[in-house]
Amino acid sequence: MKLALLAQNIGDTIKGRQQRPVQAETTFPVEFTHAYKSAQGCLIVRVSADGQYQIKKFEHQYKDVTDPWRQIDHAAFMECDADFDEADQLIAAIEQVVGTPALP
C-alpha cells in the first residue's frame, strides 16, 4: 500500500476511536517492502480503546519482534510500498491525518 493511503487508513481509525471509544486496544503492524520483498524494519502503531496512540520503530521484520506490543491483537497487518528509511515520513503522515502527535 502506498505511504499516503496507509497513513490515511490508520489515521482515520485513530480518529474514529477518539470519537467512539471501543472495548479493547489494538495494533497496526506495518512492514516495509523493497522490490516486493520484506525489508528490514517495521512499525507497530498501538491504538488504545479511547484513541490515544503510540508508534514504535523496530530495526527488524515484524515476525522477529519480541516487544510486548506484539501480543496485542492487531486490526490489520499492513505492508508499506516503501523502504524502511521512509518510516519517519509515515509517522509524520499519520500524525498529520490525526491532527495530534503520537504519545511517547
PyMOL commands that set and color helices and strands:
alter all, ss='L'
color gray80, all
select helices_A, chain A and resi 3-19+62-64+68-71+84-98
alter helices_A, ss='H'
color red, helices_A
select strands_A, chain A and resi 26-34+37-47+53-58+78-80
alter strands_A, ss='S'
color yellow, strands_A
deselect
rebuild
show_as cartoon
